[in-house]
Amino acid sequence: MSSVHEGHRNRLKKQFSEHGGLGMNDIQFLEMLLYYAIPRRDTNELAHALLDRYGSIRGVLDAPAGDLITVPGIGDNAALFLETIREALQRYITSPNKETNYIFSSSDAGKYLVPMLRYETTEKVYLMCLNGRGAIINCGEVASGTLSTVNVSIRKIVDIAMRCHCTSVVLAHNHPAGFALPSTEDRAFTHELKHALGLMDIHLKDHIIVADGDYVSFAQSGYL
């Protein structure tokens, strides 16, 4: 016999099936998400508890499993499920857009790189290698650091660019705890890198800094 909880679950699922997330608040959405990790319990109070502690769905998904399991009602299975959701979102966001094969401008570079870096919680450096027609040969992480610092080797970047046989590169890094504005260190590093790449006839096309879903381009800002 169907329980009250099962009836409520079916109504929420039907609402999402017919209207997506339209009209569904964060409590209801998280409650429904938890159905798939906790199949036989009311998850409404648990959704409230998670949002009260972490402030938002993003906060819940960013929380480490070891902290999640301290919330009454969240066991190992639910914590693993939420970690899996976070990983799936990260892979979705950072999967290359197959339609974006060419980088002709700083705007093209920014649009490509912002989704890759905007949700990173530590500072990371990415290198995009381009051929003479502006096509992306390779784009990936070359260094990572703490919340606000990262150590990256100019020699390593030059070596990667040479192995890719590229004619130009775009460097990118994120400021997870700040604005997308270049620091004095960022500007100094960029000029050193430009010089080192130039010795190998590789052009530093741009340096993109990503923060809070936005970016600053060195080329557009006159730093290059």
Helices and strands as residue ranges (DSSP letters): H 4-19, H 26-34, H 44-54, H 57-62, H 65-68, H 76-94, H 106-117, E 124-130, E 136-144, H 154-163, E 168-174, H 184-198, E 203-211, E 214-217, H 218-221
